[in-house]
Amino acid sequence: NLIFKNTNGGGQIGIHDFASISKIKIYPNPATSSIQLECPFNNEQIEVSIFSISGIEVGKYQLTESLQSLNISNFPSGLYIVRTDDGINRSTGKFVKY
């Protein structure tokens, strides 16, 4: 159960803002040795961090293309969270490594 409280006198709550969280595409999912990361941001300085489900950062990359392959062959099997940040936009996604 969730309770939403706003402070603008009963106006709309920004639920639609949550739709912007996952703008990156990650495939294949599940993956074995590499993932393709497609990021819509136009900035050349996109930092990618990959976290295990326990919150430990297991990889850090700099994207140089809007579609780039990342090597995950040394990651143990499990669920991973991907965070991209270009200094203005931040996005998250997830994938399974098996």
N, C-alpha and C positions, 0 to 999 in steps of 0.2 A: 504494500500500500504506500502510495506517495501523497504527500500534502504539498501543494504549491502555494507559495505566498508571494504576492507582488507588492511593490511599494509605489505604484503609479496610480492609485485610486481606482483600481478595478479594471484597468486596461488589459490588453492581451499579454499573455505570457509568451516569451519567445521560443516556443516549442520548435518552430520551423528552423531555428538556428542550429539545432542538433543535426540537421540533414547535411550540413557542410563538413562534418567530421571526417567522413570517408570519401575523399575525392581521389585517392590513389587506387590503382588497380594492381593486384598481385596475382600472378598465375605462373605455372599451374598450381593449383591448390587442391589437394595436397601435393607436395613437391619432394624430390629425393636429393638432388645435388645442386640445383640452382633455381632461382625464381626470376621472373621478369617483373620489373617494377615500372609501371607507367604512371607518370606524375604530370598533372596538368599545369603546374606552376611554370612561369616563364623566366624566373630568375636563374642565373647560372650557378649560384651558390646554394645548392640544396643539400642539406645534411640529412642523412638517413641513419637512424638508430634502430637496432633490432634488440628486443628484450625477450627473455624467457618469460614464461607465465608467472614465475616467482618474482619478476621485476629486475632481474640481473641483466645488465647490458652485455650482450654477447657479440655484437658487431656494430661497427660505425663506418659509414661510407660517405663519399661525396659524389653526388650525381653530376654527370657531365652531359647527359642526354635526357630527353623526356621519356625515352624507353631504354632501360638498361638492365642487363643481366647481373645478378649478384650470386656469388658462390656461397652455398650453405652446406656443402658436403661435410664439413667438419662439425656441424651442429648435431647434438643428440636428437633423437626423435622426440617430438612434442609440439605444443602450441606456442607460437611466437607472435609478438606484437611488433608492428613496424610503425615508426614515427618519422614523418618527414617535416622539415622545418626550413623555410627559405628566408627567415628573418621577419617575414610579414605574415605568411600563411603557415599553419601547422595542420597536419592531417595524420590520421592513424588508420591502420588496417591490420589484418591478422592472416596468418597462414599456418598450415600444419606441415611439419617435416616428418616423413616416415622412412 
